[in-house]
Amino acid sequence: MFHKYLLRSPLRELGSRAVLLFCLLLCGCGGSGLQEYVFTGTAGYPQPSRQISGTVFYQSLLPLSELRPDQSAVAPAVLDFANPVSRPCRFVRVQLLDRNGEILEESHTGGQGTFSFSIPHQPGEMKIRVWAETVELEGESAPIKVVDNTRGGAPYAADSDWLDEQATEVTINFPTGYTLDGVQPEGAIRSSGPFACLDGILTGYRFFLEGGLDPAGMPVCVVNWSEKNRPSSGEKSDGAIDTSHFSSEENQLFILGFAAADTDEFDWHVMIHEFGHWIQFNRFRDNNIGGTHGFGEIKEPRLAFSEGFGNALGGLALQDPIYKDTSTPTGSSHTMECNLSVVDPNPGWFSEATVEAILFDLFDPVRAEGGDSNFADDLALSPSIFIAALEAQRESSALTTIFSFLHGMVQIEITPGELASLQALLAFSSPNSDFGLNSLNAFGEGETHDAGLPGVLPLYLDVTTDIDAGPFSVTLGPAEDETYNWLESGRFLRFTGDSSTVTVRALNSGSTVGSIGIILYQAGVQVEDDGDATEDENQDPFEDDIATIATRPGVIYVVSLLNLADQPSTTDIVITR
C-alpha cells in the first residue's frame, strides 16, 4: 500500500511523448521489491524479450552574474529563466511498473542519464518511475536522496505516462515549472527541483570520489527540499528552515525552495557549501562553533575555516570561481579568484574570505598572472591531496583551522616547488604586519598576525606547567551582537596529559560580568561541554564553568574558552589534578 499525490504539469514532450506525473511516495510502490517472473512460452520455449531504453533529463536554470574573476566587487546574481538547460539525471534509480503497480524491473541511469530494461515480452501498458535518489557506483556516485520535509520526509519520484505496447525508446525531461519570464503558473509543479538538488550534491560528492574517497560506511546524504522551504524561523516540517543549511542534529541538509523569496536548488555553490559541512561531519572533522558570520569579519578560526572551506569546495567542484547565490529579486555574487588583499578587507587566518581564496588557489586549475587572477596562480594540486589534508586534520590534536589543514597538506607529498608556491601565496595573503598568515604549524605556532587585537596570540596558550600552579589570568573580548564567535571573544589553551584526572575551572574576577563557556577536546574531538554553570549552594559564586577529564600520557588536550557576555571579561583560570 502506498500514498501519493499526482499532479499533472506542463511537460515538454520528447521521444515517445512520455508525459510525466510528479509524485511523493511515502512508502513502497505497491510491490515488495524486485519480482521474479518465469515464462515458459509455447512448447517450453521462452517468450521473446522486450527492450525498453531511454534517457532521463531535468531542466536546470543557470545562475548569472556579470562579475569577472578579476573583479573585486560584489555583483547581483539572478537565474536565467529564458534559457533552461537540459541536464541528465545521473545514476538515479529507475523502475519499470505494470498496470497493477508491480515492479517488473529495476535499474539505474548512467552518467549521461541513459537506462535500459530487458524483460520477457509482456502484454499491457507499462510506465517508468524515476526516483530522486542515486545508486552507489564505485568512483562514480554515492548514496544521496531528496525528500520533502513538509510531508514527513517523503522521497520524491516521478512517473511517466503509460507506454504503449510498441514503445522501445523513451526520453523524459522534468520541467522547471517556470515560464521563460520567470513566472510559476498556478498549479504548475517545479518537477526538476528535487533532481537539480540531487545532481548538485552529486557534483560536490564527485570531487571527493575523483580524489579517491571511498564512501563505504558513510550514511545516505539526505537533502530536504520543498517549494515551501522559506527563509523564516519556525517549524521545519512547515518549511520554515531559516536558510539553506546543514543540521548536525538531524545529520541532513535543508535547502530553500520558496520562489517568492529565495530558492537554492539551482544555486549549486550554496548547496555544495552545505554539503561541505555534511562531509566534514560524516567523514572528516569540523570543530566549527557556528553562529552568524559575514564577509570581511574577524571571526574565530574554526568558523573561518569551515565557512571558507564550504565556499572553496563549491568553486572547485564546479570549476567556477564566481560564487553565486540568487534570490528574489536579485542575489549576490563574488569571486574567489581575485585574491585576498583586494577583495578581503581583513585578510588572515581569522577570515573566511581568506580561507576560501587560499583553498581555491591551491587546488584550482593554473591561471596565468594578469589573466583571471591578480596572483601568479601556479598551483593545481590534486583532489587526492585535498582529501589527505582533511584526513590528517581529522587525526590532529589541533582544532580544525586553516593551520591544521595546511600543516596536514605539507606533511603529505607536495614537492619543494609546490611548497615554495604555497609560501608565496601566504605572503601575498599578508598585506601588513597585522593582517595575513605565515604559520604552517597545526597549532599556529610562529604566527605573527593578530588582526591588531591584543591577546589573541599565541593561538594556543600552553598551560601544561600551570597545572596545580594556581590561577592565571585570561582576558576575553565581548560577544558582540550576542554572537560569541568573534576572534577576541575566545581563547584556546592546551596541555599534555599524564594519566591524572585534570579539572579546568573558569573563575570570575571581581570586574567580570556574564559567563565563560568551556569546551574540552581530546585529540581534536569534543569530550565535554558543560555549558553555563548552574548555581547551587555548594558552588563558588564566582565560578562560571568547570570541565574534568581523565588524561592519557602524552596526549594533547585543548580547551576552548568563550566569553558569552556582551562585555569584556578578565577571567582567572585554575587547572588542577
Secondary structure, DSSP 8 states (H G I E B T S, - for coil): -----EEE-----BTTT--EEEEE-SS--SSSS--------GGG----EEEEEEEEEEEE--EE----TT--S-B--EE-TTS-EEEE-TTEEEEEEETTS-EEEEEE--TTSEEEEEEE---S-EEEEEEEEE--BTTTB--EEEEEGGGTTEEEEEEE--B-TT--EEEEEE--S--TTS---TT---TTHHHHHHHHHHHHHHHHHHTT---TT---EEEEE-TT-BSSBS-GGGTBBSSSEEETTTTEEEE-EETTTEE-TT-HHHHHHHHHHHHHHHTS----------TT--B-HHHHHHHHHHHHHHHHHHT--EEEE--SS--EEEESSS-TTTT-SS-BTT-HHHHHHHHHHHHS--B-BTTTBSS-B-----HHHHHHHHHHHHH-SS-SSHHHHHHHHHTTT--HHHHHHHHHHHHHT--SSSSB----STT-TT----TT-TT--SSEEE-GGGTTS--EEEEE---GGG---BGGGEEEEEEE--SSEEEEEEEE-TT--S-EEEEEEETTEEEEE--S----TTS-TTEEEEEEEE--TT-EEEEEEEE-SSS-EEEEEEEE-
